C-alpha cells in the first residue's frame, strides 16, 4: 500500500517534470520576442539583451522591426557614473563594421548613477550579418571618447542563436 | 503535544507559501509561470515603436522596479499608445517578474 502510493507520487512528479521541460522548450524563443500584426506589416520586438559588458558601465539593448521596412530600430540604455551623451554607435566584428548616429530618448538619474536611453537604426540585412559567426564588440562614441562593450563566447552563442531564430521567423513570415 | 506540532507545522507551511513571489497574471502556475496577456487597447492606428518596463520580486520578500505604462512608453519614446500587453514569469515562487509591453508611435 505504502509502495503503491510512493510509486504514484514518483509518477506524478515525473509527469510534471516532463510537462515542465516541454513547456520550457516551446517557450524558449517566444518569451524573447513579441509580434503584432498590423495593416502596414508585422511589428516584431526582441526583448532586452544585456550580455555585453564593460568594467565601468551597464549596457542593454532591444530591437524593433516592422516587416515591411528595410531597417530595424535599436534602442539602448547605458548606466554610468557620469552623464554620457552618446553621439553614435558601432557594431564591430572581424572585418564587419557598421555605424550610425544615435539620438537621445532621455537621460535621468538612477540611484547614484545616470541612465541614458538612446535610439538608432540599422539595416535589417546588416544586423543579420552581425548575428553571424565571430565574437563582436559594441562601441559607443561620445565627446568624452569611446566605450567598448564585449561579450563572452558562451553568452554570444546563446544570444546570436536566439536572435537568428527570431530573424528566421521574421523572414519566413514575410 | 501532537496537536501543537500539527498547528506549528501548518503555521510554518502557511507562512512559507504566503511569502512566495506570486506575480499578477490571469493564470498562475504553482511551479512555473510564463504568461503573456492583454492589458489595454486604444483607438490609435498602427504602431512602430515598442517599449518595456519591468519589476521583479524575490521570494515575495523584496519587490523592486517600475513596471508602469509611463516607464515603458518612455523607454521607446512613445507618445501615442496603440495597445499594452503584460508578461509575467515566475519560478517556484522564488523569483517572479512582471513586464509591461507598450506598442505605439
Interface residues (C-beta under 8 A of the other chain):
Chain A: X16 X20 X23 X24 X27 X31 X34 X36 X38 X39 X40 X43 X45 X47 X48 X62 X64 X66 X73 X75 X77 X105 X106 X117 X119
Chain B: X31 X32 X34 X36 X45 X46 X47 X48 X49 X50 X51 X52 X74 X75 X76 X77 X83 X85 X87 X89 X101 X103
